[in-house]
Amino acid sequence: MDKKDKKERKSKCETPGRDTFEPLHITVKTKTTLVLLLSSPEDNVLAIACEAIYGFAEKDDMKVHLMKLGVLEPLSLLINHSNELVRRNAFMVLGRMVTDRTVVKALQKMAVVPPIIKLIDGVDAVIKEHGTLCLSFLSVDPSCKVQIVENKGLPPLIKLLSSSEPDVQKNSLETIYNLVQNSQFWPAVRELGGVPLLLELLNSLYVVIQQLALKTLLKVTTDKDSHGVLRKEQGPEKLVEILKNENLEDLHVDALQILSNCMSDSDMFQLVQNAGGLSLLMTLVLPPKLPDMESGPVKCVSHEIQSNAVECVSRAAQIPESHKVLHELKAEEILLDLLSVGNDGLKILACQAVAAMSSFLTSKEHFRELGVLPVLIRLLSSRNLALRGEAVQALANLTSGNKLNTVAIYEARGLRRLILRLGDTCPRTVANAAAILCRIAGQEAIRCDVLSHGAMPALVKPLKSTDAQVLINATLCICELAFSAEARAQLWKANGLEPLVILLRSSHMEVLRCTCMAISVCAKDEPMAVEMCKFGALGMLQEINQSENSKSKFGEFALNSLIQSSLSLKFGLTDCLASTDVITDGFYDAGKFGFSQKVLTLEELSMEPVNQCLPIIAVNASTENSEDGAQPKNEVQFESPQGKMMNDVALQLLVEEVKESILVLNDEVEQYAALARRVSDAMGDAIEKEDMHSFGWLLDISLLKFQLQCNVVPIGMISKGFYCHRALLFKYLADCIGLRCTLVRGHNNRAWNEIVLYKEDPSSDEYSIQPCGYIVDLMHEPGNLIRSNTSAAIRYNSI
């Protein structure tokens, strides 16, 4: 302290009175004694003790030593002392000691924030300087940040930004900067008028203040609500002026980052453009080796400046107003150069800029013409995961709604690299790769090549992802690829059906819809449909279609596709086959089937241990070997548990006989009647109604099941057939020769066939042909046609 301060101290600390006497001069030799003096009731002693401790605290190791001696607690009280000099000296000591991290941690536990905030709003310049210094260190702690705001410390701190003292400005600014690391405090800085003052500090003579002001603005401008104030205060123009000043190059990175925050705002972009900022940005983006034809060699800029300039361009490219300007500045060519010669960091930013500019058709086409797509495809093999991800994103944007770019990826041999990206760990990369492959697969002429590169097996892993967009794009890609039987077989072989079916349990509606679409496509093959049913697809789809929240046309279509793909399944579930449902070899009737019941193939059913249930009736008239020695494509064979191949020779002969004897008949009614009689002959002839109890069909079929030692019985081996057996045989034979009929299951092993005949309507005055439905009697009067919906029909169905 100078002599003036000492005289001031003497005059303020001496309080004459009756109990006073001349000053007593003593010598203090230990720091412990000094700390004890901080508890003295005499202001003069307190001021002198603080002054002495201030001198000791200059050394770093002494700060912690003094703290251990207990200096902080009395100091935390003295900063609120009634004597001005004591307060000032106490603040000076705290301001010097707070530069030690250990001291800061100790102070954070003390109630020093409220008195500091109260006093920095005063007139004492020393207290302002050291008080704000204390806050700048304390404000790093989250709890102290809350204390500062709750004690209304932000208004005085923002006010002090306009202080004439650089140290006060710097300390206040640093405290505010620490506060705005938390986004919850951004609005308060804006609302309290902090943005204009921060912009004013850009004119400071001190670089540290300029840098802190920019870093604080960077945080505040992340909040889009601050952009209006920034525009009003000519913030963009001021930032551009900093970029134009080569002497301020150490501020360029922060200025560019603030501009990057604002460039996606169309009004802000226009201000930057008017100030010449966009053309300036392009000069900063230029790779160092590229010459500027007008002004000679380009000045080399730092990698950090160049990277942030590219990010600004990327943000600007997101708004329509920028497209024409960027195109005129040859942004596409510059980005191509960056993709080709830049380091990984620059390439990542260049990919982001390409992705942003790809939202405009002109740029999409220009990128293709420049050869950007092959360059991006090469980047898909980079070891840098982030670079691969951004390259895929750029390609995804370039191919969105653009067939020419999609085909260009195929022509540039990008399929293999794209398919490899389906195995990446980044969900966004996988989702984009699947989206691009889906677009390529949508081109029918090249779909086979996509499959030949192993796309379908590679999609199985994405089906197990937890990311919704990955699942959506993967299932859509399967929809595009699975149009061919070969592609569906690849998915099945790669064990992709189970994870696909599991997705039916997703709560994400778009994932659910896309999964239903994929299942509908895959259900075109009966074996695949049965396989999906084995994994529970039927039950899950039934639940989906019964739920008010998840039901949709997609779920209904998927369920219907599964049912229609397997007539055995359809008959088990619905008890009815339409006249358009043509039974072929491999059909089986396992009785009534529930949606939640486990589905088994005919082969699996035949291998189960013999049970006490009615046998499963199988239709299989195919021969074991075709004439040329090769197995027919539609042949379905199964074995008994003993390994005996169960070809239905009797059915084969019956089919040949029916084709020869029925098709030669000219009258349609006679064809149906003759077929009915032949079915009755094969199944034990006509049975009188009163003799039904002695027919013995159940015993006969049980013996056959026991002889075969198999739960599956070929229909041609049944010699005593009941309603259900005769109706099934009639339907199969009718389908073989092109006669149309239905197959309907009733109760108590009843089943019947309905046909439609067209006859003249006698009730009409004019000539009119009306369809009439009939049930074909196969049991009592074979060949008799019973009019549907009559009492006779009801009796036939229910006897």
N, C-alpha and C positions, 0 to 999 in steps of 0.2 A: 504493500500500500504506500501511496505517497504521503508527504507531510500534511497535505490538506485533509486527506482521509483520516489521519491520526488525530488531528485537531478536532475534526468533526466527531470522531469516536469519543474523545475526552469530554467534549461539551455535552454529548448526548447521554453518556453513561454515568457521569457524576451526578449524584442526587444529594445535595447538601442537606444536612439535618442534624438533630441533636445527637444521634448515635454515630455520626461519622467522625473520622479523624484523618489525619494526613495519610496518603497512600503508603502501604507497607510493601516494600520491595522484597520479593522472595525469589529464589532460584528453583525452577522445575527441571528435574533431570530425567524423568521417565515419561514415556508416552501414556502409561497407565494413569499417572497423575493428571495429565492433560485431559484425558477422557473423563476422569472424575470431576474435573472442573466444569464440564459441560452441564453438571447438575447444580451449579452454584446459583444462589438467588440474586447475585449481583450481575447486572447487565454488563458492566465493564469487564468483569472476569470472563463472562461468556463470550464476549466479542473477541477478547484477546486469545482465549483458548481456541476458538474457531480459526482465528488468523494463524496461530501456530500449527494447528492440525492441517490446515490448508497447505502449508509449506511441506510438512512431512509427506502428505498424500501425493506429492508430485511423482514419487517413484512407484513403479507398478507393484513391486513386492510389498511395499508399505501399505497399500490399500487393503489387501486381505488381512494383514497384521492388525491394522486399526479396526477392521470389522470384527475380528476375533476378540478384540479388547472391549467390544460393545459400543462402538462409537455411533452406530447407525440409529439405535433407538432414541438417544437424546437429540440427535440431529433431526430426526423425523418430527420431533416436537418443536425444536427451535425454528424450523422454517415457518412456523405459524406464530412466532413470538411477537409480543407487542412492540418491542424495540426494533426500529427499522434497521439499525446497524447489525444487530444480532441476526435478524432474518437474512440480511444480505450475505453476511459471512457464512451462515449455515448453508445457504443455497450454493455459495461458491465451493464449499467443501464437498457437498453432495455432487455438484457438477463435475468435480475432479475425480471423485471416487467411482462414479457411476460408469466410468469407461471400462471398469473391470467386470467381466462376466459373472464372477462369483458374487460380487457386491450387488449386481442387478438382480440376481436370483433371490438374494436376501431381502432386498427392497420390495420386490414384488409381493412379499407376504405382509408388508406393512401398509398402513393406510396413508401413504404419502401423496397419492394421486389427487384427491380432492383439494388439499391446501395448495398444491402446485398450480392447479387449474385456476383456483381463485386468485392467486397472486400474479400470474403471468398476464392477467387482464388489467394490471395496474400500470403505474407510471415508471417504476424503477427499472432502468435499462439492464442493470446487473442481474436482477431477479429474472427478468424476461429471458436473458441469454442463458443463464444456468438452469432455469426452470424448464425451458424448452429443450435444453440439452438432456436433462433427466428424462423428460417424456419421450425423447427420441430413442433412448435405450430401453425404457420400460415398455414402450408400445409394441415391442416385438412379441411380448407375452400375450396370449389370447385373452386371459382374464383382465389384464391391464387395459387392453383395447376396449373391452366392455365398460370398465370403470371410467375411462376417458369420455366415452360417448354418453354414458348414463349421467355423468357429472357435468354434462354440457360443455365438454372441452373442445369440441370441434369448432364452434363459432369463433372463440378467441384465437385458435390456431390459424384458421383461415384469414382472420383479420390481420394477424402478424405477418402474413405473406407480403403485405405491403409495407412492412417495417423498413426503416432506413438503415438498419443494422444488418449487414450480410449474415452474421452469425445467427441472429434471431431468425432471419428468413430461412437459412439452411436447416436449422434445428426444427423449426415448425414444419417445414416442407418434408423433412425426413420422417417426422411423426405422422403426418397425413399419409405419406407413402406407405408406411407400415400399416396404417389403418385400412387403406383401400386394397390391401392384399385379400381382404374379405369383401366379397361382392355386396354384402348387406349394407355396407357403408357408402357405396357408390352414389346412390340417390341423394344422400345427405350432403355430400360434397358439391353436387350439382345445384341442389336447392339453396344452399347457403352462399352461392355466388363464387364458388371456388374455381370454375373453369376460366373466366376472364383473368383472374389473378395469376393462374398457372400459365396462361398464354403470355401474360406480361413479363413473367420471370424468364421467358425465353430470351429477353433482351438483356439479361443480367451480364455483368462483366466477369462473372465467376462460372467456370465450366461446370463445377460440381452442382451448382444451383440449376443451371440449364438442364443438366442430365437428370437431376431429380424431378424437375418440373415435367420433362418429357415422359419419364417412367411413370409418374403419377397420372398424367394425361392418358397414357397407354391403358392403364387400368380403368380409369373413369369412362373413356370412350368405348370400352367394350360394351357398356350399356348404351343401346341405341337411342335411349331418351336424351342422351347428352349431345346428340348430333345437331339438334336444332340450335342449342347454345353455341356450339362450335362454329356452325355456319354464320350465325349472327355476329360473332366476334372475329370473323375472317380467319378462323383457325386453319383451313386448308391452304389459304394463300400464304400464311406465315410459315407453315411447314414446307411448302414448296420453296420459299425463299431460303430456308435453311439448307435444302438440298442443292440449291444453285450456288451456295457459298462454299467453295472448296476449302476455305479456312476452318469451316465448321464440320469437317468430315467425321470427327468423333461423335457428332450428334446425328449423323445421317441414319444410322441403324434404327435408333429410337423413333425418329421422325417418320421413317418408312413404315414402321410397325403401327404407328398411329394412323397413318394414311390407309394401311391395310384394313384396319378396323372399320374405316369409313367408306371405302371404295365401292362396297355393294349398295350404298345409298345413292340413288340416281341424282339427287340434288347436289350431294357432296362431290360426286364424280364430275358433274358439270363445272363446279367451281375449280376443281383441280385441273380440268381440261382448259378452262379459260385462263388459268394462271400459267399455262405452259407445262403443267406437271406431267401429263401423259407422255409427251415426246421426250421429256427428261427421263422418265422412268424407262423408256425403251432404250435409251443410251446406257443406262445402268444395267439393263438386262443383257445387252449384247455381250457375247463371249469375248474375252480379251483379244483374241487373234483376229477378230473380224474387223476390217477397215470400214470407216465411214467415208463414202465416196466424195462427200462435199467438204468435210472438215479434216480429212486425213486420218491417221491412226487413232483408234479409240483409246482413251486413257484407261489404264488398268484399274479396276475397282476391286475392293476386297470381296472375298467370297461371301461374307456375311451381308454386305450391302447388296451384292448381286442377288443373293437368295431372297432377301426381303423385297427387292424390286420385282422379282418374278412373282412373289406372293401377292403383291399389290395388283399386278396385271391379272393374276388368276381371279382375285376378288372382283376386279372391274369387269371381267368377262362374264360375270354372272348377271349383268343387267343389259337389257336390249340396247340401251342408248350407246353402249360402248362398242358394239360390234363393228359398225362402219369405220369408226376412228381407228380401232385396233387393226382392222384389215388394211386400211390405208397406210398404217405404220409398219406393215409387213410383219405383224406379230406371228403369223403362222410359220414364216420362214425362220424367224429368230428362235422360235420354240423348237423347231426341227434341229437347228444347230445345237441347242442346249441338250437335246435328247441324245445327240450323237457324240458330243465332245465334253459335256459337263461331268462333274463328279456325281456320285450317287445322290447327294443332297440336292444338287441343282436339278438332276433328272427327275427326282420325286416332285419337286415344285413345278417343273416343266410339264410333267404328266398331269398334275392338278390343273394347270392352266389349259392344257389341251382338252381335258374333260369339261372344263367350264365353257370354253369357246365352242365345244361341240353341240351346244344347245342351239346353235344357229346353222341353218342349212348350208349357207355359203361356205362357212368355215369347215363344215363336215366334208364337203366336196373338195375344197382346196387342200385339206389335210391329205385326202386320198391321192389327189393329183401330185402332191409334193413327195409322196412316198413315206408318209409318217407311219402308216399302219405296219409295214414290215419292221420298222425300227422299234415300235412298241412291242411287236411280237417277239423280237429278240430279247427285249428286256424281261420277258416272262421267264427266262431261264436264269435271271440274276440270282445270286446268293443272298441278296438283300431282300428280306421279306417285305419290308415297307415299299421298296421300289417295285417289286412284283405286284403288290396289291394296287398301287397307283396306276401301273401300266394296264392292268386288267380293267380298272375303273374307267380309264380313258377309252379303251377299246369298247367297253360296254356302252359308253355314251356315244361313241362314233357309230356304232351299229344300231342304236335305237332308232327304229323307224326308217332305216336306210338299207335297202337291199343290196345296193352296189358295194357299200362298205362291208357288209356281211360276207358277200361272195369274195371280196378282196382278201379277207382273212383266210379263207379257204385256199385261194390261189397262192397266197404267200406261205402256204404250208404251216399254218398256225394251229391246226387241229391237235397235234401231239402235245404241244406246249400247253394249250388250253386244258386238255384232258388231265394233264399232270397237276394243274392248279386245283382240280377238284379235291385233291388230297392235302391241300394246304391247311394250316391250323387257323388261319384268319378267316372268320365267317364271311366278312365282306368280300374277300378275294374269291372264296368258293361260290358265293351267291352270284357274283358278276360273271365268273367263268361259266357257270351253269346257264345264266341268261344268254350269253353269247352263243353257246353251243345249241341252245334251244332255237335261236334265230337261224343258225346255220342248218340245223336239222329240219327247219321249216321249208327249206329249199329242197323239193322232192328229188331233183336231179343229183344232189350230192349227199343225200341222207345216208345212202349205203356206205359211203366213205367214212362218215362220222362213226358208223357202227363198226367198220373194219379197224378203226383205231382203238377200239375198246371203250367207247364212251359209256355203254350201258353198264358194264361191271363197275366202272369208276364212279357211277352215280349212287352205288349202294352205300358207300360211306357217308355222303351228304344226307342220305335218308335217315341217318341216325343222329343228325345234328340236333341241337336244342335251339338253334337260331331260326326264327320264323321265315326270314327272307331266303335263307339257304333251302329250307324245306319247300317253300313255294316254287322257287326256280328249279329245284331238282325234280319235283313232281311234274312241273310243266314240261321240262325237257324229256322226261319219260313219256309223256303224252305224245310229243312230237316223234319220238324215235320208235315207239311201240306199235306203229302201224303194220309192221311186218311180223310174221310168225317167227322169223329168225331172231328179231330183236327181242321179242317177248321171251323166247327160249333162253337168250343170253341173260336176261334179268333173273329168270328162274334159276338157271345154273349158278349164277353168282350169289344165290341166297338173298335176293332182293325183295322177294314177295312178303316175307314176314315183317321186316321194318316198314314196308309200305302199308301193310294192314294195321300195324301198331299206331300209325299216324291218325287212324280214325278216332283215336282217343284224345286227339288234340283239342284244346279249348279255343284255339285261334281259328276264327271262321274262314279266313282265306286259305290257311293250310288245309283245313277240312275240305273245302270246296275243291281245291286242286288235287287232293288225295282221292276224292271220289271220282274225279275225271280220269285220273291215272288207272284206278281200279276198273273203271268202265272199259278203258281201252284194253287192259290186260285180260279182261274176262272174255275176250273173243275166242280164246282157246279153252275148251272144256277142262282139260287136265289142270290148267293154271287156275281156272275158276274154282275147281274143287280144292286145289292146294290152298288158295286164299281162304276158302271156307274152313279148312282145317285149322287155320290160324285165328278163327273167330270172326271173320269179316261179316258173315250173315247176322250174327247177334248184334254186333256193334252198329251195323247199318240200320238194323231194325230199331235199336235204341235212338239213333240219330233221327230217324224219320218219325219217331213218336214224341220227340222232344220239341216243345214250342220254341226253344231258344236256338236249336241247331238244325232243325229240319230245313231242307231246301230241295229244289228240283235236281240238284247235283246228287244228293244222297238218294233220292228216289230212283234216279237213272242208274246209279251204281248198283243199287240193290236189284233192280230189274235186269240189269246186264248180267249179274251173277246168276240169277235164277234162269234167265233165258239161255245162258251158255251151256247149261247142263239140264237136259230134259228130265233126267233121273231126279235131280235136285228139285226142279220145278214141280214135278208131280208129287214128290214127297212133301213139299211145302204148301202147295195150293190145291192138291187133290184133283187137278184138272190139266189136261193138255188140249190145246186148240187144234182145229183141223189143219192149221198151218204148221203145227209142231210135228216134224217128221222124225219118228223113232228110227234110229240106226243101231247097228251092232255096238254093243257095249252098254246099252240101256239096261237099267235094273230097277226093280220095284222093291224098296226096303220098307214099305209101309209108310204110315204117317210120320212126318219129320218135323221137328221143332226148330225154330230159328237159333236157339241157344244150344242145340244138340251138336255134338262133335260129328264132323263129316269125315267119312272114310271112303277111299276108292274101292272099286269092285275087287281089286286084287287084295287089298287089306282086309276087306270083309270076308273073302274066301279063306284067308289064312287064320282067322280067329277060331278059337276052340268051339266045338259044336255046343250049341245052347238049346234051351227048351222053347225058344220062340219059333214063330212061323218062319219058314225059309225065305230067303231073298230070291226073287225070281229074276233070272238074267236072260237077256236076249243076245244071242251071238251065233249068227248063221255063217260067219266067215270061215273059210277053210284054213287049215294049218299052213299050207304052202300054196302059193299061186302057181300057175302053169309054168312060169319061167324060173321057178325056184326061189323067188324073192317074196318076202312078206308083204301083203297089201298094206297101204298106208293107213286104211281105216280099220285094220284088224285089231280086235280087242280080245285077248285070251287071258285066262286065269287058271291057276292050278288049285287043286285040293290040297289039304295039309299033307297028303301022302305024295304029292308031287305029280299027280296024274293030270295031264293037260285035258281040260274039259271043253272039247269042241262039241257043238250041238249038231250032230249029223242029221238027226230027225228033223230039226228045223230047216236045215239046208235043203233036204229033199222036199219038205212041205213048200218052201218058197218056190222051188223050181216047178212043182206041180201046179201051184196057184197061178204062176205066170203063164203056164201053158193052157190051163183050163178056164181061167176067168177072163183074161184079156180078150179072148176070142168072142165073148158074148157082146152083142151089140147094145142091149138094153141096160141102162145104168141100174135100174131097180133090180134086174135079174143078176147083175154082177154082185151087188150087195147081198142079195139073198143067197146066191151060190157060195159066196165067201163065208157067210154065216153058217151055212150047212157044213162046209168043210171044216171050219173051226170046231163045230159041235162034234163032228165025227172024230176029230183028233183028240178031243177032251172028254170022251166017254159018252157020246151021243146025247140025244134029248132026254131030259129027266122030267117026269110028271111032277107037278107041284106037291102031290100027296106022297111022293116017293123021295122027296128031298132028304128026309131024315135018315134014310137008309143008303144014301149015295156013297158014303164012306170016303169022300175026297180028302178029309183031314188025315185019316189013317194012312191013306195011300201016299200022300205027299210027305208024311212024317217018316214012313218006311224008306222012301226014296232019299230023304235027307240022311237017314241013318246009314243006308248003303253007300252013299257017296262020302260019308263022314265029312260033310261040309255044310256050312250054313247057306251056301249059294246053290240053287238048283236051276239048271238050264230049262227053259220053258218047254222045249221040244221033248223032254223026258217025262213030262207030266201026262199021264193017261186018264186021270180023273180030275178034270179042272172045274173049279167053282166059278162064280160070276167074275171075280177079280182076274182069274187066269185067262178065261175065255175073252174077256174084254181087251186085255193086254195083247193077246195073240192076234185078235181081230184088227186092232189098231196097227200093229206092226206089219201084218200082211197087207192091209189096205194101203199103208204108206209105201210098201215095196212096189205095188202095182199102180200107184197113182190115184187111188180112190181116197176121198177126203172124209175124215170122221174125227170126232173128238174122243177123249178118254176121260171119264169122270169117276171118281171114287166116292162111294157112299159109306154107309155104316155096315158093321158086321160082315166085312169081307165082300161087300157088294161093289160092283163096278159096272158101267155100261158105256155104250158108244152111241153118240148121236150123229145123224147125218142130215143134210139139207137137200131136199129135192124141190125142183121148181115145177109147179102145176098150175093149170088154168084155174082162175078164180070164178066159180059159177055164180057168185053173188053179184058180180059186176056186169053191167049192161054192155060194156065194151070189152074187147079181148084184152085180158090182163093175165100176166104170169106172176104168181106170188111164191115166195120161198116158204116151204113147210118143213118143220123139224120132226124127225122120227127117231125113236130108239129102236135099235136092232136087237131082236130077241135071239140070244145065243144059247139059251138054256132049255126052254120048254117047247117052243115052236120055232126052231131055228129057221131064220130067213124071214120071219114075220116082222113087219115094220109097224111099230106102235107109235101113234101120234103123240108128240111131246105135250106135256102139260095137260094130260088127260088122266082120268082115274085109272085107266089101264096102265099107263106109264108109271103112275105112282105105285100101283100094286107090284109091278115088275121090279121096281127099285127097292121095295121095302119088304118083300116076302122073306 
